[in-house]
Amino acid sequence: MSETMNIEDYLAQGGVLTAPENVPARYRGELLRLMSSFVDSELAASAGFADAINFAPGIKERIAASLITLEKADHAGRVLAVMGDFGTDTERYQASHDWAARVERNADLGAARRPGDMRLSVFHYPVTDWVDAVVMNILQGLATGVQMTELTRVSYGPLADVLREIEPREAHHAELGLEGLERIAATEEGREAARASVAYWRGRVAEGFGAANSDRFQTLAKFGLRHIPNETLLARWQALADDTLAAFDL
């Protein structure tokens, strides 16, 4: 108990752990859960954008969707490699789910996770066309940017290092979405389609920030795996989304 409390005090003061053998059991469980959520979400996002490639209206757009598909799979692989250091069977893990599977369009999952599948609930919903893919990419891309400000500061050093390498590429995915939306929003027809997609995706992306005043946040903060409460991150994303959509008259 004394050893555990000393580690918690160390983490609460900004300490960093650097190897699996230094990690206490409860910390290990929370860290693996965090990594699983990231890996599962990236694999599901990659699978979703693979479908979006064939929605693309031109070669430039196809290249953008292909790049996002490739890099999200690569990001999943990088974090999964860190999980492998903790004994995760990475080959088996990759094949554990149909990452392209989606629920019905009108389903309402809230923030629920499927048993054994840690992807954010937003990645269970289907993308229907190119406009829908672009809008979803922007809203979720902005959310990922906000969430990465937390993830890149996690107290497990090897994971933080990987996530800091990933962060600029995730930001670029959102930038590619903005390029696509600029072309879509150039016409009233495009803006109307985009508004419909915004109405569909905005609440579903918001669910990924988790509940306000979360007891779980307190546990993660004690371990240095979280720093900023869910509701604060959500408010930051809401403001970014408002500003971004307003620029396109959406």
Residue pairs with C-beta under 8 A, 6 or more apart in sequence:
3 24
4 24
7 24
7 27
8 222
8 223
11 17
11 27
11 155
11 222
11 223
11 224
12 222
12 224
14 155
14 224
15 155
15 224
16 155
16 156
16 157
16 160
16 224
17 23
17 27
17 155
17 156
17 157
18 156
18 157
18 158
19 85
19 158
20 28
20 85
20 86
20 87
23 31
23 86
23 156
26 223
27 223
27 225
28 86
30 219
30 220
30 223
30 225
31 86
31 154
31 156
31 159
31 223
31 225
32 83
32 86
32 88
33 118
34 151
34 154
34 220
34 225
35 79
35 80
35 82
35 83
35 159
36 83
36 118
37 118
37 119
37 120
38 75
38 76
38 79
38 151
39 76
39 79
39 80
39 83
39 93
39 118
40 76
40 97
40 99
40 117
40 118
40 119
40 123
41 118
41 119
41 120
41 123
42 72
42 73
42 75
42 76
42 79
43 72
43 73
43 76
43 94
43 97
43 99
43 119
44 99
44 100
44 119
44 123
44 124
45 68
45 72
45 123
45 140
46 68
46 69
46 70
46 72
46 73
46 76
46 99
47 99
47 100
48 100
48 102
48 123
48 126
48 127
48 133
49 65
49 68
49 69
49 72
49 133
49 137
50 69
50 100
51 100
51 127
52 65
52 69
52 127
52 130
52 133
53 62
53 65
53 66
53 69
55 65
55 127
55 129
55 130
55 133
56 62
56 64
56 65
56 130
57 130
61 130
61 180
64 176
64 179
64 180
65 133
67 173
67 176
68 137
68 173
68 176
71 169
71 173
72 173
75 166
75 169
75 170
78 162
78 165
78 166
79 159
79 162
79 163
79 166
80 88
80 90
80 93
80 94
81 90
81 162
82 156
82 158
82 159
82 162
83 90
83 93
84 90
85 158
96 116
97 116
97 117
99 119
101 124
102 124
102 125
102 126
103 109
103 124
103 125
103 126
104 126
105 125
105 126
105 128
107 124
107 125
109 121
109 124
109 125
109 207
110 121
110 207
111 121
111 207
111 208
111 210
111 211
112 121
113 119
113 121
114 124
120 207
120 208
121 204
121 207
121 208
122 136
122 140
122 201
122 204
122 205
122 207
122 208
125 201
125 204
127 133
127 136
129 193
130 180
130 184
131 184
131 190
131 193
131 194
131 197
132 197
132 200
132 201
134 177
134 180
134 181
134 184
134 194
134 197
135 177
135 181
135 194
135 197
135 198
135 201
136 197
136 201
136 205
137 173
137 174
137 176
137 177
137 180
138 174
138 177
138 178
138 181
138 244
139 198
139 201
139 202
139 205
139 241
140 201
140 205
140 208
141 170
141 171
141 173
141 174
141 177
142 174
142 237
142 240
142 241
142 244
143 205
143 206
143 208
143 209
143 237
144 170
144 173
144 174
145 170
145 171
145 174
145 240
146 233
146 236
146 237
146 240
147 208
147 209
147 233
148 163
148 166
148 167
148 170
148 171
149 228
149 233
150 226
150 227
150 228
150 233
151 160
151 163
152 160
152 163
152 164
152 167
153 160
153 227
154 160
154 163
154 224
154 225
155 223
155 224
155 225
156 225
178 244
181 194
181 248
182 248
183 190
184 190
184 191
184 193
184 194
185 191
185 194
185 248
185 249
185 250
191 248
191 249
191 250
194 248
194 250
195 250
198 245
198 250
202 241
205 237
206 234
206 237
206 238
209 230
209 231
209 233
209 234
209 237
210 216
210 217
210 230
211 230
212 229
212 230
212 231
212 234
213 229
213 231
214 229
214 230
217 226
217 229
217 230
220 226
221 227
